[in-house]
Amino acid sequence: MKKCLIFVLTVLFISNAAFSKITFGKLDLNKNDELLFTVKNEATGIDTYSTLFRCKLIKGQPQTIPQLLSFYPEQMELLKKGSQLQVRNIYGTALYNTKTSRFTSQTIDQNLPEHPLPLVPYAMNFDGSWYCCLEQTSFITADLVLKSVDSDYKYVLSHSLQMSFDKIPVKWSKDKNLLLYENKGAVYFVNPEALKSGVEIDEKYRKIGDGTINSVEFSSSQFIAYINDSLLYKINTKELYTIGLYSGILGQGTVVGRLPFKFNPKLDKFSTNKDVSSILLVQNDKMFSYLATHKNSSDYMDILYSRPYTDSSASLIDSKIFWDKNDNPILWLEKLPYDNDKVRSSVFRISNVASQVLEIEDSGQSFVSPDGEKIAFYAGSALYVYNLNNWNRLCELTGEKIVSVVWADSWNLYVGGEKSIRRWNILADVSEVIALSSVSSAYWTMDSSTIIADNNSGNNYEFLNEFNTWRKLGLSAKRESSTQNGRYRVFLGTSTNYNYENAIFVRSLGKNPLTSALYKETAKKKTSSKRVALVFDAYDNADGLAKVISVMKKYKVTGDFFINGEFIRRYPLETKQIVTNGYNCNSMFFSLSDLTLDTFIIDEAFIRRGLARNEDEFYNTTGKELLPYWHAPFYKANENLVAYGQAAGYTYIDQKTENLEKPESEPLILIQEYYTRAVKNKGGVIPVTIGYTNVHDSDYLYNYLDLLICSLIQGGFDLVTINQL
């Protein structure tokens, strides 16, 4: 049997490690009782940034919910045919009117989020009038909903889907209000306008076929490509309703080709050219095949190109497919190098060979322009725009780390950075700041009429009250902040709430002096009793390791690896990769054996030698030392093994560990079981098997690591390392 890589979540009670904290700072109170303050939320899974708030004090308390003055662009969407830019973050939503150049409205919660989660993405249609998103119904499930931007209309397309903070199982047509979505193992289509008007036919007559959202693709506004088993279908969008009503007679469209292998809708993905005459297929991010049809024939397709992933310098994380104007497929590979911790991307034009057109260091997301002629992507602290057809660089925007990007049209982008949100015209190569993303400090002018802010960009900005936007001032002398005005004094003090580093207090001066917290939550006594340490057990299979590390980096989660000697010998590059990405490494003995079996004669000397040999092999491979924590392979231990390890200077992490994963286990159910056990016991070890073994057909718990992490965040767990336990 092929062994595997396992990671473990250790949930233990400790007293002094803080990882989800809200910190207040930079107070400034003017003569009109208006208070400026900043809020920094350091939490797992989100960027750390400092947000500027303003509030009017009445009787020592905010008159209304404090107003957001800076908008960190965690997510951005263009609405209503480009007339509105929506900016979302953990604090709320702001709408920017692109015609009047002002922020017209904002939605903000009464209380600050103490355990914020990453925002769910929105899948917008082509003109920004409709969108789909997942609405969470439990830690692991969600409803797939369709919503109208112009009204309160909402329709649930699917119930009890897997919750995701990364992907939505839908695809929109490029220029029509036509939506493909996944529901209970099948793929359907729907027209939102018809649904809203009450004239859409029943779902059972809108079925395209069995599979997942990976099984379908809009090749153009005219055609849909659909793969079932090994058959490739071409469906005219004008014939969808006819096919849906008479599928028993007409079938699922026209068969245009037969794949030389079976398509797995859970793991595989594909993309086609405009007329579905050629297809680029990605099988489990391991095999890449370019195939051509025989003019609407059901014959086997011609294999123009087929190669496995063989880059010996990096592990593959993900892949994307684009098409240029000549219908040539472009393959974008996102990789994690073995020798550094920066993600890099390789871009290839595929024909009968793979011709590399670009190599991008420290790469981020990519975005194709509405006309399909250009592609924008960020790398490091810059945003680049290239011609998608010849791969010539058109322009670049520098100055700050990029967070999110939205194409306004084929020549303009809204660029959300860690310091500001800019509107960038790539034709003239001119950018304009429309909002501040974060603020390091702010103060009122002497007449209390104007707010000046610094966002660490080398410039100061003036807040324009009429437009709720900012104007660059350049460098200017800073005024000392004021914390009192004769009626109030404001100051930072200690919070009794574990989730807050400090608190803002307002002291009313005069006849009836009173001191109260600006946010009531900061005055409530809350202590933390739940801690989580992520521990990864590397046996002898590295499948899935790159994706696990990628998720850990995305959520800014620390963790430990327990490494077996067999893994070190088979995967020296992957072992170095673990160290390079900054994870603590601990021992899992040098051999892959159940040390409790009667067939072994185990004494203290044997355990000492086994642990020492693992130390030496790890050091010779990485130049680093293992930390003095260990556990036996497969968590098969007894009191003697624990004592022998202790005599060798090692601490055994948990002798009561039980792996709940069975051959018939469903990953989502496992997450629920592990979470329930952790909450009940306020501690324990949660092992999760990673890799391809003979016990599962296709799905693995490591594919759901992001969901597991978010479940723990929602449950109020802090994430720590083993040595903090």
Secondary structure, DSSP 8 states (H G I E B T S, - for coil): ----EEEEEEEE--SS---SEEEEEEEEE-TTSEEEEEEEEE-TTS---EEEEEEEEETTEESSS-EE-----SEEEEETTTTEEEEEETTEEEEEETTTTEEEEEEE-SS--SS-------EE-TTSSEEEEEEESSSSEEEEEEEESSSS-EEEEEEEEE--SS--SEEE-SSSS-EEEEETTEEEEE-HHHHHHT----GGGSEEEES-GGGEEESSSSEEEEEETTEEEEEEGGGHHHHHHTHHHHTTSEEEEE-SS---TTT-EEEE-TTSSEEEEEETTTEEEEEE--SS--SB-EEEEEEE---TTEEEEEEEEEE-TT--EEEEEEEEESS-SS-EEEEEEESSSEEEEEEESSEEEEEE-TTSSEEEEEETTEEEEEETTT--EEEEEESS-EEEEEESSSSEEEEEESSEEEEEETTTTEEEEEEES--SEEEE-TTS--EEEE-SSS-EEEEETTTTEEEEEES--------B-SSEEEEEE--SBTTBS-EEEEEE-SSS-EEEESSGGGGS-B----EEEEEEEE-S--TTHHHHHHHHHHTT---EEEE-HHHHHH-HHHHHHHHHTT-EEEE--SS-S-TTSTTS---HHHHHHHHHHHHHHHHHHHS---EEEE--GGG---HHHHHHHHHTT-EE--TT------TT--HHHHHHHHHHHHHHHT-EEEEEEES--SS-SS--GGGGHHHHHHHHHHTT-EEE-GGG-
